[in-house]
Amino acid sequence: MANVAMAVSEIMPISLIFSFPEKKYAAIATATPSRAYLIRRVTISPISGIIDLGAGALESICLYSTNEEIMRITYHASIDPDVIKTYKLRNTDERQFDFYLMCYLNSPDGWSQDGYSFEQTEHGHVHIRLSSTATIDKACGFSGQKLSCAILGGTKMYLNAERWFHGAKASKLDLENYRQYMVSHEMGHILGKEHVKCPGKGSKAPIMLQHTLGIGECIPNTDVKG
Ligand SMILES: [Zn+2]
């Protein structure tokens, strides 16, 4: 993230103004304690990321692709009760999870580059769950590797809570970038994409590589187009 200029208004909800020197699309989303929402679309460059303002858990913004919407995918998201209990999550944590999903799914580095847009609706087509390793192992036939999974071409996505909160060292990504990777990777499966290998030393790790298990000679990456 570079060249970010922002001004924070003194009235609530917090609004932020970005200034980028080039390119098109991307916009700003912000969140209040009650809900995450898109406040305005602006014309700025496709740089992805989330900025935490620090004052409150939900006062976050992200850049949001406004690419031509060729295919709109709706989803709904939930956090499993055992995860809420284990991590002592509050309602605001659930809203923040929603907000992050919205940001990662619509990131200019994400599948928007293939013309997809993602919208959270009450009965959205894809169900994204934040689940425990035990739940995921049972649903997806894994055994203890703390993986996430999604049904190829399907509508069910399980994000591993342990990875969501702690990341994966082998990915060489920091936590926020790892989260972006895991959401993009699993959505890739929903879009029918299968695993690939690292193409070679020094290449950016493809998003459909299993970063959680290590990226080999590839370099860390969160852009679905590499
Ligand atoms: Zn996978």
Boltz pocket constraint, residues with backbone or C-beta under 6 A from the ligand:
constraints:
  - pocket:
      binder: B
      contacts: [[A, 148], [A, 185], [A, 189], [A, 195], [A, 208], [A, 210]]
      max_distance: 6.0
